[in-house]
């Protein structure tokens, strides 16, 4: 068993960790699901889909941008957001399918632990 990764994450894995950290929030996941490939959305467009304040939406967008998931383009005073690369949306869908199909099937195949055991 390799223990190298248990104490510190290698530098080349840090961006991956940043993406997973950004994606760990359900609001940010829902924001990404609003985007179609190549589509740009304004803060107003995004906020219209949520019962959240503008500053909260801006915070979530900033986290996604910092992680390299979203790009922002300024047009006058308006900020337009887009997914940086179609691979992001494709990967999210593949991950969803993996979790939905493979992980759930695997969990269903595992024997249930008995009460009072440490298993």
N, C-alpha and C positions, 0 to 999 in steps of 0.2 A: 504494500500500500504506500502510495506517495503521500508524505506528510508536508511537503514543501508548500502546498497551497493552503494549509490550515492556519498558518501564522500570518503570512503576508500574501497579498495578491500580486502576481508578477505585473510589471508595468504594462505589458501589452494587453493584459486583461482588464485594466482599469476603465477604459472606455466602455467595455461590455458591462461592467458593474454599474457604471453611470447610467447606461440605457435601462438596465433592469430596475435600478432605483427609481428612475423617472417613471417607468411603466408600472411601478408597484401601487400606484394610486388609481382607484377606479374612476375618479373624475377625469384624470388625464387619459385613461383608456377610452372613456366615452368621447372626449374631445377628438382623439385620433380617428374614431369611427365616423366622425362627421365628414372627413375628407375623402374625396375621390382622387384618383391619381391625376396630378397636374392641376388640381383645383386650388385656388386661393380663397381664403376666408378672412373676413375682418373680425376684429374683436366683437363688434356689434352682431355679426352673423352668428358667431359662436355663443355669445352670451344669451342670444334669443332662445337657445335650446336648453338653457339651464336656469334653475331658480337660485342663482348665485350672484353676488355683487360683481361689478366690473373689476374691482381690484383683485378679487379672488381668481377670476378668469385670467387676468393679466399675469398673476403669480404662476398659475399652472402653465401658461404658454411660455413664460420665461424659463421654467424648469425644463420643458420639452426642447426649447431652443438651445439651452446650455448643454443638454445631453447630445445635441446634434441630430435630433429627430425632426424638428421643425426648422424651417428657414423663415426669415421675416424680410419683407421688402416694403420700403416706405414709398408711399405715393401721396405727396403733399403731407398732410397731417395724419393720414390714415396708415395704419400698419396692416399689411396683408400677409397672412401666414400660409405656408404650404408645407407638405411633407417633403423632406429633403430628397428622398429617393423612393421609387416605387417598391424597392426591396423591403422597406419598413412595413408597408401595408401587407405585402405578400407574406412576410415573416410572421406578422401578427396573426394572420389567418391560419398559417401552418401550425403555429404554436397553439392556437385555440383548438384546432382539429386534433392535434396530438394529445392535449389535455383531455378533451372531450371523449375521444375514442380510446386511445392507448392507455392512458393513465387510469381512466375509470374502469376499463375492462380488466386491467391488471389488478386494481384494488378489489374488484368483484371476485377475482379468481383466488385472492389470498384468503386463507382460513381466518376466521374471526378469533381474536384472542379471548380467552375465558376471563371472567371477572376475577379479580384478585391475583392475576398473574402480571408479570412485568413485561410480557411480550407485546 
